[in-house]
Amino acid sequence: MADEKFDMEVTEERAAYMKKLLVRLYAHQIGAEVKSIKVRPVSKENK
Protein backbone atom coordinates (compact mmCIF):
# COMPACT_ATOMS: atom_id res chain seq x y z
CA MET A 1 0.00 0.00 0.00
CA ALA A 2 2.85 2.43 0.72
CA ASP A 3 3.98 2.13 -2.92
CA GLU A 4 0.65 3.32 -4.34
CA LYS A 5 0.59 6.84 -5.77
CA PHE A 6 -2.55 8.89 -6.30
CA ASP A 7 -3.11 11.85 -8.57
CA MET A 8 -4.51 14.44 -6.16
CA GLU A 9 -4.21 17.51 -8.39
CA VAL A 10 -7.43 19.52 -8.43
CA THR A 11 -7.88 20.60 -12.02
CA GLU A 12 -10.66 22.90 -13.24
CA GLU A 13 -12.57 19.86 -14.52
CA ARG A 14 -12.28 18.01 -11.21
CA ALA A 15 -13.32 21.08 -9.23
CA ALA A 16 -16.41 21.53 -11.43
CA TYR A 17 -17.28 17.83 -11.03
CA MET A 18 -16.92 18.05 -7.23
CA LYS A 19 -19.15 21.15 -7.05
CA LYS A 20 -21.89 19.49 -9.10
CA LEU A 21 -21.63 16.31 -7.05
CA LEU A 22 -21.96 18.25 -3.78
CA VAL A 23 -25.07 20.02 -5.09
CA ARG A 24 -26.63 16.69 -6.07
CA LEU A 25 -25.77 15.09 -2.73
CA TYR A 26 -27.30 18.00 -0.81
CA ALA A 27 -30.42 17.93 -2.98
CA HIS A 28 -30.77 14.22 -2.29
CA GLN A 29 -30.49 14.83 1.47
CA ILE A 30 -33.31 17.38 1.48
CA GLY A 31 -35.49 15.46 -0.98
CA ALA A 32 -35.08 17.87 -3.87
CA GLU A 33 -34.36 17.20 -7.53
CA VAL A 34 -31.62 18.91 -9.52
CA LYS A 35 -32.69 19.61 -13.08
CA SER A 36 -29.69 21.65 -14.15
CA ILE A 37 -26.63 23.33 -12.71
CA LYS A 38 -25.15 26.54 -14.05
CA VAL A 39 -21.80 27.68 -12.65
CA ARG A 40 -20.79 31.28 -13.21
CA PRO A 41 -18.29 33.62 -11.59
CA VAL A 42 -19.41 35.91 -8.81
CA SER A 43 -19.58 39.53 -9.89
CA LYS A 44 -17.20 41.84 -8.08
CA GLU A 45 -20.11 44.09 -7.05
CA ASN A 46 -21.70 41.29 -4.97
CA LYS A 47 -18.59 40.49 -2.94
Backbone as numpy.savetxt, mean C-alpha at the origin, in Angstrom:
# Nx Ny Nz CAx CAy CAz Cx Cy Cz
19.18 -21.47 7.22 18.37 -20.26 7.22 19.23 -18.99 7.22
20.38 -19.02 7.86 21.22 -17.83 7.93 21.76 -17.45 6.56
21.82 -18.41 5.62 22.36 -18.13 4.30 21.33 -17.50 3.37
20.05 -17.49 3.74 19.02 -16.94 2.88 19.13 -15.42 2.82
18.94 -14.88 1.62 18.96 -13.43 1.45 17.61 -13.01 0.89
17.13 -11.87 1.34 15.83 -11.38 0.91 16.00 -9.99 0.31
15.26 -9.73 -0.73 15.27 -8.42 -1.36 14.26 -7.55 -0.61
14.74 -6.64 0.22 13.87 -5.83 1.06 13.73 -4.39 0.55
14.24 -4.12 -0.64 14.17 -2.75 -1.17 12.72 -2.38 -1.44
12.32 -1.21 -0.99 10.95 -0.75 -1.21 10.96 0.15 -2.44
10.57 -0.42 -3.55 10.50 0.34 -4.80 9.15 1.05 -4.87
8.99 1.92 -5.83 7.71 2.63 -6.02 6.57 1.64 -6.24
6.84 0.59 -7.01 5.81 -0.41 -7.30 5.41 -1.17 -6.04
6.39 -1.54 -5.23 6.10 -2.25 -3.99 5.36 -1.37 -3.00
5.74 -0.11 -2.93 5.06 0.82 -2.02 3.59 0.98 -2.44
3.34 1.13 -3.72 1.97 1.26 -4.21 1.16 0.00 -3.92
1.77 -1.17 -4.10 1.10 -2.43 -3.81 0.75 -2.53 -2.33
1.69 -2.15 -1.46 1.45 -2.22 -0.02 0.33 -1.27 0.41
0.28 -0.08 -0.16 -0.78 0.88 0.17 -2.14 0.32 -0.22
-2.24 -0.22 -1.42 -3.51 -0.78 -1.88 -3.92 -1.98 -1.03
-2.96 -2.80 -0.66 -3.26 -3.96 0.17 -3.76 -3.52 1.54
-3.14 -2.51 2.13 -3.58 -2.01 3.44 -5.01 -1.46 3.37
-5.33 -0.77 2.29 -6.70 -0.25 2.13 -7.69 -1.40 2.05
-7.35 -2.42 1.28 -8.26 -3.57 1.14 -8.41 -4.33 2.46
-7.31 -4.49 3.20 -7.39 -5.17 4.49 -8.26 -4.40 5.47
-8.11 -3.08 5.51 -8.92 -2.26 6.41 -10.40 -2.33 6.00
-10.65 -2.25 4.71 -12.04 -2.33 4.24 -12.66 -3.67 4.64
-11.90 -4.73 4.53 -12.39 -6.04 4.93 -12.73 -6.08 6.42
-11.89 -5.46 7.24 -12.12 -5.44 8.68 -13.40 -4.72 9.06
-13.74 -3.66 8.34 -14.93 -2.88 8.70 -16.15 -3.29 7.86
-15.98 -4.31 7.02 -17.11 -4.81 6.24 -17.45 -3.97 5.04
-16.48 -3.24 4.53 -16.70 -2.39 3.35 -16.15 -3.10 2.11
-16.48 -2.54 0.95 -15.99 -3.07 -0.31 -15.22 -1.98 -1.03
-14.06 -2.31 -1.56 -13.25 -1.36 -2.31 -13.53 -1.57 -3.78
-14.04 -0.54 -4.44 -14.32 -0.65 -5.87 -13.16 -0.14 -6.70
-12.48 0.89 -6.22 -11.31 1.39 -6.93 -10.45 2.19 -5.96
-9.19 2.30 -6.30 -8.25 3.06 -5.50 -7.51 4.01 -6.42
-7.51 5.28 -6.06 -6.77 6.27 -6.84 -5.76 6.91 -5.89
-4.49 6.84 -6.24 -3.43 7.42 -5.44 -2.93 8.67 -6.15
-2.91 9.77 -5.42 -2.42 11.01 -6.00 -1.64 11.77 -4.94
-0.71 12.61 -5.36 0.09 13.35 -4.38 -0.76 14.37 -3.62
-0.36 14.65 -2.42 -1.04 15.64 -1.60 -0.61 17.02 -2.09
-1.57 17.91 -2.25 -1.21 19.26 -2.68 -0.51 19.99 -1.53
0.40 20.86 -1.88 1.18 21.57 -0.87 0.31 22.51 -0.04
-0.83 22.93 -0.58 -1.73 23.82 0.17 -2.41 23.12 1.32
-2.60 21.79 1.22 -3.32 21.03 2.25 -2.42 20.49 3.34
-1.14 20.77 3.26 -0.22 20.23 4.28 -0.27 21.01 5.54
